[in-house]
Amino acid sequence: MPAVYLASFFVTEGGLISYGPDSVDPSRQAAGYVDRILKGEKPADLPVQSATKYELVINLKAAKAIGLTVPPSLLFRADEIIE
């Protein structure tokens, strides 16, 4: 059954497509928060942040297995393609 997952882990394990937050970006944001807290800011005064970078991963092997042709325009936008 073709599906779109939130994490790229599922695609590397055989899933079709994932589209979700970059796995490194939240760590970078957390480091900035820690720095601000250590410099004396109150955690309650810090703004809530959400992901700013998303990644698209496509598994062409899975697409071929189910007879799906992925459009070139979608392949062009992918951050990672698994063949």
Secondary structure, 3 states (H helix, E strand, C coil): CCCEECCHHHHHCCCCEEEEECCCHHHHHHHHHHHHHHCCCCHHHCCCCCCCCEEEEEEHHHHHHCCCCCCHHHHHHCCEEEC
